[in-house]
Amino acid sequence: MDDLKTIAVSRILLDNFDHIKSYWVTMGEETASMALHFGADDLDGTIGEEKIMHAALSKSPAGLARGKLERLIRDAGMVPAERDALYNLVREREPEEAALAR
């Protein structure tokens, strides 16, 4: 709950920040997904092999596949979008209903 409160307060107080990350490696997948409703707008990517947090004995996965990351975002009721390091939109993923209709 403290992580979610921190995200919410950050969104309110850091009004000069365009984006607030919810880092799934430190928060865990489910909490990071929930943070999208508390003011976060970024789950921070498909890390191939995270080493720093795991050296500190993090229990999260060492990496997260694109499909799993998209599922976490969709489960939160949001539409996944790929962006570059400067938050420019690279590609917005289609809504799940359209993907399933194919």
Order of alpha helices (4+ residues) and beta strands (2+ residues): alpha-alpha-alpha-alpha-alpha-beta-beta-alpha
